[in-house]
């Protein structure tokens, strides 16, 4: 909730992060799991926010470029 500010998005993000962790844990040498999973979660949330910002920006640009009737 620290980054996403929405409980449903945060729940989805937790599930996605743990799925990613299960699938990718074998690819990395993880000495400190707590630190590693925190960084994975943080990066996932920041990417979601970045993508959300792009979508919001695109919608805003489309609305502004549409002529009013």
C-alpha atoms as a printed R data frame, in Angstrom:
   type eleno elety resid chain resno       x       y       z
1  ATOM     1    CA   UNK     A     1   0.000   0.000   0.000
2  ATOM     2    CA   UNK     A     2   2.994   2.274   0.433
3  ATOM     3    CA   UNK     A     3   3.362   2.787  -3.303
4  ATOM     4    CA   UNK     A     4   0.045   1.854  -4.877
5  ATOM     5    CA   UNK     A     5  -2.390   3.540  -2.444
6  ATOM     6    CA   UNK     A     6  -5.155   1.135  -3.489
7  ATOM     7    CA   UNK     A     7  -5.876  -2.029  -1.524
8  ATOM     8    CA   UNK     A     8  -7.040  -4.100  -4.507
9  ATOM     9    CA   UNK     A     9  -4.031  -3.116  -6.619
10 ATOM    10    CA   UNK     A    10  -1.758  -3.877  -3.677
11 ATOM    11    CA   UNK     A    11  -3.280  -7.360  -3.251
12 ATOM    12    CA   UNK     A    12  -2.832  -8.053  -6.963
13 ATOM    13    CA   UNK     A    13   0.742  -6.810  -6.801
14 ATOM    14    CA   UNK     A    14   1.573  -9.109  -3.857
15 ATOM    15    CA   UNK     A    15   0.301 -12.109  -5.786
16 ATOM    16    CA   UNK     A    16   2.206 -11.106  -8.917
17 ATOM    17    CA   UNK     A    17   5.416 -10.506  -6.949
18 ATOM    18    CA   UNK     A    18   5.302 -13.914  -5.297
19 ATOM    19    CA   UNK     A    19   4.563 -15.607  -8.622
20 ATOM    20    CA   UNK     A    20   7.568 -13.824 -10.082
21 ATOM    21    CA   UNK     A    21   9.692 -14.767  -7.058
22 ATOM    22    CA   UNK     A    22   8.783 -18.440  -7.380
23 ATOM    23    CA   UNK     A    23   9.569 -18.451 -11.088
24 ATOM    24    CA   UNK     A    24  12.805 -16.448 -10.920
25 ATOM    25    CA   UNK     A    25  14.360 -17.360  -7.584
26 ATOM    26    CA   UNK     A    26  16.438 -20.092  -9.204
27 ATOM    27    CA   UNK     A    27  17.985 -17.612 -11.658
28 ATOM    28    CA   UNK     A    28  19.701 -15.582  -8.939
29 ATOM    29    CA   UNK     A    29  22.013 -16.232  -6.036
30 ATOM    30    CA   UNK     A    30  19.987 -14.711  -3.214
31 ATOM    31    CA   UNK     A    31  21.904 -14.334   0.032
32 ATOM    32    CA   UNK     A    32  19.324 -12.176   1.784
33 ATOM    33    CA   UNK     A    33  15.808 -13.201   0.768
34 ATOM    34    CA   UNK     A    34  14.070 -10.415   2.679
35 ATOM    35    CA   UNK     A    35  16.070  -7.708   0.906
36 ATOM    36    CA   UNK     A    36  15.679  -9.409  -2.467
37 ATOM    37    CA   UNK     A    37  11.904  -9.827  -2.231
38 ATOM    38    CA   UNK     A    38  11.562  -6.223  -1.028
39 ATOM    39    CA   UNK     A    39  13.436  -4.959  -4.093
40 ATOM    40    CA   UNK     A    40  11.371  -7.167  -6.423
41 ATOM    41    CA   UNK     A    41   8.159  -5.842  -4.849
42 ATOM    42    CA   UNK     A    42   9.312  -2.225  -4.942
43 ATOM    43    CA   UNK     A    43  10.375  -2.441  -8.579
44 ATOM    44    CA   UNK     A    44   7.110  -4.153  -9.512
45 ATOM    45    CA   UNK     A    45   5.058  -1.400  -7.871
46 ATOM    46    CA   UNK     A    46   7.112   1.357  -9.467
47 ATOM    47    CA   UNK     A    47   6.687  -0.257 -12.887
48 ATOM    48    CA   UNK     A    48   2.908  -0.459 -12.317
49 ATOM    49    CA   UNK     A    49   2.856   3.228 -11.385
50 ATOM    50    CA   UNK     A    50   4.971   4.119 -14.413
51 ATOM    51    CA   UNK     A    51   2.662   2.166 -16.732
52 ATOM    52    CA   UNK     A    52  -0.403   3.679 -15.066
53 ATOM    53    CA   UNK     A    53   1.057   7.154 -15.623
54 ATOM    54    CA   UNK     A    54   1.609   6.426 -19.310
55 ATOM    55    CA   UNK     A    55  -1.972   5.262 -19.709
56 ATOM    56    CA   UNK     A    56  -3.308   8.304 -17.862
57 ATOM    57    CA   UNK     A    57  -1.139  10.606 -19.976
58 ATOM    58    CA   UNK     A    58  -2.311   8.970 -23.213
59 ATOM    59    CA   UNK     A    59  -5.983   9.281 -22.208
60 ATOM    60    CA   UNK     A    60  -5.507  12.918 -21.228
61 ATOM    61    CA   UNK     A    61  -3.784  13.681 -24.528
62 ATOM    62    CA   UNK     A    62  -6.585  11.973 -26.462
63 ATOM    63    CA   UNK     A    63  -9.241  13.928 -24.598
64 ATOM    64    CA   UNK     A    64  -7.436  17.206 -25.177
65 ATOM    65    CA   UNK     A    65  -6.923  16.513 -28.886
66 ATOM    66    CA   UNK     A    66 -10.570  15.515 -29.474
67 ATOM    67    CA   UNK     A    67 -12.565  18.484 -30.783
68 ATOM    68    CA   UNK     A    68 -15.529  19.474 -28.615
69 ATOM    69    CA   UNK     A    69 -18.946  19.076 -30.195
